[in-house]
């Protein structure tokens, strides 16, 4: 949960809140899935081989322009998912190329909507893809875990509303108008992420506390509250931090867009975009993007009930992985040790490790693409939930890095969960592109020791790049960086709300663990557009010595840092190390360091 800024920028004219039509429907017709080939046995045939391809199950709904009552079917999913923050249902809504008229697809929890063209303009809505916050009284700070991808929108009133917070990517979208990132009524919001998208009109953040936009094109940008960061964005506002708080990089050093499903004639495939260097603008601006097209029969279509043993056998056999919407329990790690393997989740597919195992282990190999997955900690403590490369990895992957995109981690909230470290990156050159790593501050199984999780992300590999790093509420360091030549473009952090007292967070002679810590041994590191916030509501007298900690060396550089005391619940003494003014009193005003050292 996020506390708002005291004076969010907002228009004075109220707007009427959109509401679900809430049309009653019986169970959705399985016939929507008829376009997918028929599955063989889910767990292999008499030869013991794991089959590739197959249908994607009842929670992937495929529409074409002739599908009857599309609006009613989409509304029925939204009615189920609008407020199901910790529910177990997962859905993917997929639209074949064509034009769809008079659509308002409202998107709730654990729902992904996507076009099935190779280009976003192949699938056009004369209508909207909407996220609002009516379920939470106009407060969008808990609009998590949903996505929109690969569609063109011609909004009914000229502006599409996408009022989200963390873990709600807006990728590969073309909005033929404006984009409003605030809820109806312009209440609180704490997002967010846009990539590989074109917004013809202006983006209006209004009350959004922070936002990161990468490799896109915008017609304009309306305002900023605390931290608005851009890299490789045509039309982005000029660098001006801290007033207004814009951090703008002309290009993104290295990027690779998330794999996506598409329809090639009558055949379903997955497209894996190529790596880009010094990218600016969308990957699809000049037509067909560069990359690899992979037929569906080269994927093991993973369905609920599949075991880690079968998943691993599929990878060993040479198959990629396509996780259908659902919740998966694994009693041993999913191991991806083959170069260039794609492991793609649909509809926020969720993996829960049992008995304290690691959920996913990636080998020290080239080009693994891990995307669209939520890893939920189990009740038995896992030492690590996601491990990229084994300890001591040393392979050079600069030409073909492993990437994590929309890989989210949750500890508690949906139930009991514990993990010592959420994500460990040992492999060099890894790209971490949009992750929200969250020790829950609300929901079930929440408490200082109940959902204990000391560390969020620990980077040990060299030359690792993070673009869009959201990490919150860990008992000790939220991010620790031990590898050389690391880079982070945009960081959003909140320290753990539920620290019981000052002694509980004491770090030797330092008051509190930094939100972002660079090891003393590191000689080269750089970060842009990075904020850490505190809200110690259990003990508001707690003082946090700094949001950031790093060695003072010529090669260690930070640009546009800030810390914020939310509502005066706890205070920061400094921004980084002993540099930067303290936060003060009960006013939610950031303390800022434009650069360090």
Buried (B, 14 or more C-beta within 10 A) or exposed (E): BBBBBEEBBBEEEEBEEBEBBEEEEEEBBEEBBEBBBEBBEBBBEEEEBBBBBBBBBBBBBBBBBEBEEBBEBBBBBBBBBBEBBBBEBBBBBBBBBBEBEEBBBBBBBBBBBBBBBBBBBBBBBBBBBBBBBBBBEBBBBBBBBBBBBBBBBBBBEEBBBBBBBBBBBBBBBBBBBBBBBBBBBBBBBBBBBBBBBBBBBBBBBBBBBBBBBBBBBBBBBBBBBBBBBBBBBBBBBEBBBBEBBBBBBEBBBBBBBBBBBBBBEEEBBBBBBEBBEEBBBBBBEEEEBEBBEBBBBBBBBBBBEBBBEBBBBBBEBEBBBBBBBBBBBBEBBBBBBBBBBBBBBBBBBBBBBBEBBBBBBBBBBBBBBBBBBBBBBBBBBBEBBBBBBBEEBEBEBEEBBBBBBBBBBBBBBBBBBBBBBBBBBBBBBBBBBBBBBBBBBEBBBBEBEBBBBBBBBBBBBBBBBBBBBBBBBBBBBBBBBBBBBBBBBBBBBBBBBBBBEBEBBEBEEBBBBBBBBBBEEBEBBBBBBBBBBBBBBBBBEBBBBBBBBBBEBEEBBBBBBBBBBBBBBBBBBBBBBEBBEBBEEEEBBBBBBEEBB
